[in-house]
Amino acid sequence: MAGRSSRRWTLLLTIAAALLAAPQAAAAERVVIVLLRGFNASQGDSGMDRLAARLEATFGGIPARPVSTAVYNYNELPAAFAFIDGFTDIDCLVIGGHSFGGAASIDLVTDFLTPAGITVDFLVQFDSVSLGPQTLPDEVGLGINYYQESTGFFEPQGERNVGGATNIYVEDDYGVTDSDITHTTIDCPLFDYSEAGYAALFGSQPDLYARVEEEIAFLCRALVPGLGPGAIGVLALMLLASAHEAGERRPRHRG
């Protein structure tokens, strides 16, 4: 447990460093979140669709900090880029994906966003799968790669070491066995369990979606009433106050 706690705090300090490296914006603007489904994922019912709906419910409804979310298949990168490129008031851009969608998140940055002069604040991958090694582009402020260890013969193995990202081995981080989290369930970590079943396996630990909510709230300065502070609460507020004192945040999304 001490090891997992230490890794969690190391990650939070990494996020803190990324946050404090950029001065604060004078006025709150839009948070845009684009998620990419994996191969053969069910549109509307995939983990990425469910995560998008959850993020919309958590962060939406604040006029001073509008949030726009969209979900695409891993091979719909032109459409994903068009969605992002349609906004002129992006202050915080989040990209994420599961399986092939995780690898495609990097392709979206490299092939579309970077040539357009658009940078990414946060890129999160869930058991990202590709045919070769994966490395985050320089245009990504912070990347987190959540991966599981495959135990089935036909079960895909997500990338264990995405270059430039914080790589988190979820079974070890949650203190469960390699068979307790799979390539499929890492994409929808709460919905495949009953409340009692989840508690029996993971105890009171927040599911991955809750952790991503915390990370987005922290990085995008989108803390909202009703979002539990979790592991970052007091630290987040302290660092947010420090960031405000640091001065103006430079525009990061069209250079």
C-alpha positions in Angstrom: 0.0 0.0 0.0 2.9 2.4 0.8 4.3 1.8 -2.7 1.0 2.6 -4.4 0.6 5.7 -2.2 4.1 6.9 -3.1 3.5 6.4 -6.8 0.2 8.3 -6.6 1.9 11.3 -4.9 4.7 11.2 -7.4 2.1 11.5 -10.1 0.4 14.3 -8.3 3.7 16.2 -8.0 4.2 15.6 -11.8 0.8 17.2 -12.4 1.6 20.0 -10.1 4.9 20.7 -11.9 3.0 20.8 -15.3 0.4 23.1 -13.8 2.8 25.6 -12.3 4.9 25.7 -15.4 2.2 27.6 -17.2 0.9 30.9 -15.8 -2.9 31.3 -15.2 -5.3 32.6 -17.8 -6.9 36.0 -17.1 -10.4 34.6 -17.9 -11.8 31.1 -17.8 -12.5 29.7 -21.2 -13.5 26.4 -22.8 -12.4 22.9 -21.8 -12.5 20.5 -24.8 -12.4 16.7 -24.3 -12.1 14.3 -27.2 -12.1 10.5 -26.6 -11.3 7.8 -29.1 -12.9 4.3 -29.0 -10.9 1.1 -29.6 -11.4 -1.4 -32.4 -15.0 -2.7 -32.8 -16.2 -0.7 -29.8 -20.0 -0.2 -29.6 -20.9 3.4 -30.4 -22.8 5.0 -27.5 -22.0 2.1 -25.1 -18.2 1.9 -25.1 -16.2 2.9 -22.0 -15.1 6.1 -23.8 -18.7 7.1 -24.5 -19.6 6.4 -20.8 -16.6 8.4 -19.7 -17.5 11.3 -21.9 -21.0 11.3 -20.5 -19.7 11.2 -17.0 -17.3 14.1 -17.6 -20.0 16.1 -19.2 -22.2 15.6 -16.2 -19.4 16.5 -13.8 -18.0 19.5 -15.5 -20.8 20.8 -17.6 -23.2 23.6 -16.7 -20.7 26.2 -15.7 -21.1 29.3 -18.0 -17.7 30.7 -17.0 -16.0 27.4 -17.8 -17.9 25.7 -20.7 -17.0 22.0 -21.4 -17.4 20.4 -24.8 -17.0 16.6 -25.2 -17.0 14.3 -28.2 -16.3 10.6 -28.9 -15.0 9.1 -32.2 -13.8 5.8 -33.4 -10.0 5.3 -33.5 -10.1 5.7 -37.3 -12.1 8.9 -37.4 -9.3 11.3 -36.8 -10.3 13.9 -39.4 -13.7 14.2 -37.8 -12.1 14.5 -34.3 -9.7 17.2 -35.6 -12.6 19.1 -37.2 -14.4 19.1 -33.9 -11.4 20.6 -32.0 -10.6 23.0 -34.8 -14.1 24.4 -34.7 -13.5 26.2 -31.4 -11.7 29.5 -31.0 -11.9 29.7 -27.2 -10.0 26.5 -26.0 -8.1 27.0 -22.8 -7.6 23.4 -21.9 -7.6 20.5 -24.4 -7.8 16.9 -23.2 -7.4 13.9 -25.6 -7.8 10.2 -24.6 -8.5 6.8 -25.9 -8.7 3.1 -25.2 -6.8 0.3 -27.0 -6.3 1.4 -30.7 -7.9 4.7 -29.6 -5.1 5.2 -27.2 -2.5 4.9 -29.9 -4.7 7.0 -32.2 -4.7 9.8 -29.6 -1.0 10.2 -30.3 -1.6 10.1 -34.1 -4.3 12.8 -33.7 -1.7 15.1 -32.1 1.1 14.3 -34.5 -0.8 14.2 -37.8 -3.5 16.9 -37.2 -3.1 19.1 -34.2 0.6 19.9 -34.3 0.5 21.0 -38.0 -2.4 23.3 -37.1 -0.5 24.8 -34.2 -2.8 23.3 -31.5 -1.2 21.9 -28.3 -2.7 19.4 -25.8 -2.8 19.9 -22.1 -3.5 16.3 -21.1 -3.4 13.0 -23.0 -4.7 9.9 -21.2 -4.5 6.4 -22.5 -6.2 3.2 -21.4 -4.3 0.0 -22.4 -3.1 1.6 -25.6 -2.5 -0.8 -28.4 -0.4 -0.3 -31.5 2.0 -2.2 -33.8 5.1 -0.3 -32.6 6.4 1.8 -29.8 4.5 4.8 -28.6 6.0 8.2 -27.7 4.2 11.4 -26.7 4.8 14.4 -29.0 6.4 17.5 -27.4 3.1 19.3 -28.0 1.5 17.3 -25.1 1.8 18.9 -21.7 1.2 15.8 -19.6 0.4 12.2 -20.5 -0.8 9.3 -18.4 -0.8 5.7 -19.7 -3.0 3.3 -17.6 -2.1 -0.3 -18.6 -3.0 -3.8 -17.5 -1.1 -7.1 -17.7 -2.8 -9.5 -20.1 -3.4 -13.0 -18.9 -5.5 -14.4 -21.7 -3.9 -15.9 -24.9 -6.1 -13.7 -27.1 -6.2 -10.7 -24.8 -4.4 -7.7 -26.2 -1.6 -6.3 -24.2 -1.5 -2.5 -23.8 1.7 -0.6 -24.1 3.6 -0.7 -20.9 6.0 2.2 -21.5 4.7 5.1 -23.5 7.7 7.4 -24.0 7.3 10.7 -22.2 4.2 9.6 -20.2 3.6 8.5 -16.6 2.9 4.8 -17.0 0.7 3.2 -14.4 0.3 -0.5 -14.0 -3.3 -0.6 -12.8 -3.4 -4.1 -11.1 -0.3 -3.2 -9.1 -1.7 0.3 -8.3 -5.0 -1.1 -7.1 -3.4 -4.1 -5.3 -5.3 -6.8 -7.3 -4.2 -9.7 -9.4 -3.5 -9.5 -13.2 -6.7 -11.4 -14.0 -8.9 -8.9 -12.0 -8.5 -6.1 -14.6 -8.6 -6.9 -18.3 -8.1 -5.1 -21.6 -11.9 -4.7 -21.7 -12.7 -3.8 -18.1 -10.0 -1.2 -17.9 -12.1 0.7 -20.4 -15.2 0.6 -18.2 -13.8 0.0 -14.7 -17.0 0.6 -12.7 -19.8 -0.5 -15.1 -18.8 -4.2 -15.3 -19.2 -4.6 -11.5 -22.1 -4.4 -9.1 -21.5 -1.9 -6.3 -20.9 -4.8 -3.9 -18.7 -6.6 -6.5 -16.6 -3.5 -7.0 -16.2 -2.9 -3.3 -15.2 -6.6 -2.7 -12.4 -6.3 -5.3 -11.2 -2.7 -5.0 -12.5 -1.6 -1.6 -13.0 2.1 -1.3 -10.5 3.0 -4.0 -11.9 5.4 -6.7 -12.4 3.8 -10.1 -10.2 5.0 -13.0 -12.9 7.4 -14.2 -12.9 9.2 -10.9 -9.2 9.5 -11.0 -9.3 10.9 -14.5 -12.0 13.4 -13.3 -9.6 14.5 -10.6 -6.7 14.9 -13.1 -8.8 16.9 -15.5 -10.2 19.1 -12.7 -6.7 19.7 -11.5 -5.0 20.4 -14.8 -7.8 22.3 -16.4 -8.6 24.2 -13.2 -12.2 23.1 -13.5 -12.9 22.2 -9.9 -16.7 22.1 -9.4 -19.0 21.7 -6.4 -19.9 18.0 -6.0 -16.5 16.7 -7.2 -14.9 14.9 -4.3 -11.4 16.1 -3.6 -10.1 12.6 -3.3 -6.4 12.2 -3.2 -5.6 15.6 -4.6 -8.1 17.9 -2.7 -6.0 20.0 -0.4 -2.9 19.8 -2.5 -4.9 20.9 -5.6 -6.3 23.9 -3.8 -2.9 25.0 -2.5 -1.3 24.6 -6.0 -4.2 26.3 -7.7 -3.7 29.3 -5.4 0.0 29.3 -6.2 -0.7 29.2 -9.9 -3.0 32.2 -9.7 -0.3 34.1 -7.9 2.2 33.1 -10.7 0.7 35.5 -13.2 -1.0 35.3 -16.6 -1.1 31.9 -18.4 0.1 32.2 -22.0 -2.3 31.0 -24.8 -1.4 27.5 -25.6 -3.6 26.4 -28.4 -2.7 28.3 -31.5 0.8 29.5 -31.9 
